[in-house]
């Protein structure tokens, strides 16, 4: 899979069941301070102020100021190699 455009990336983020890999670990609520680097997408949530987060199957991502900040936090190169044909 090639994630070379913003549209492809956002479409993948919105697709339920997609597995997203972040560049840096995050510490979701309810994990007893255990870090995570991947999340299984349930939906993409946007607040009125423009911030976004991914609601996950077992836990949610952190909030990001906007969709661009979320896109920059994801390891697209790793995901392209993992999802190669």
N, C-alpha and C positions, 0 to 999 in steps of 0.2 A: 504494500500500500504506500502511496506517495502522498504526504501531507504538505505539499508545496504552496498551498494558498490558504489564506485566512478562512475562506468559505469551507474548504474541505476540513480544516481543523475544527471549526465551530460545529459543523455537521456531525463530526465524530464525537464531540463533547456532548451533544444533545441526544445521541443515540443510546437508548437504554441497553445496558449490558456491556458497553464499551469498557475496556480496562485501560485506565490512564496511568502513566508513569511520570512522576514529578522528578525534577532535577535534584531537589533537596528533600530530605525526609520532613514530614510534618507530624504533629502530635495531636490527633483528634481527641475530642472529649470522650470520656468513657473507656480509654484504653490503658489506664493506669500508667500514664506517661510513656507508653510504648510508641516508638516512632513507626510511621508507615511511609511507604513511597508510592504505593499504588492504590487505586480506588476503582470500584466497579460502579459505573454510572447508573443512577436511577433517573435523575433529571438535573438540568442546569437551572439554578435559581438566581433571579435578578431582583435586587431591591430597588426602591424608588430613587435612591441616590446614585444608582448606576453600578454599585458593587455587585459582585457575582461570587458564587461558590457552587461546587458540585455536590449534590445530595447523593450519597453513595448507598450501596446495598447494606453495608454494615456500619459505616461511619461516614461523616461528611468531610470535605476538604476545608481548609481555612477560607475565610473571606478574602477576596482580592478587590482592589479599588475599582477595577474595570475589566472588561473582557481581554484587553491587550495584556494586562498584568498577569492574568490567568494563563493566557497562551504562552507567555514568556517563561512561566514557571514549569512548563511541561517539557519533558525530554523527548522532543519529536524525532531526533536522530535515532535514539534507541528504539523508539516505537516503530519507525520505518524499517529498521533492520529486523525487529521481532515479527513484524507483519508482512515481511517480504513474500512475494509469490513463490 
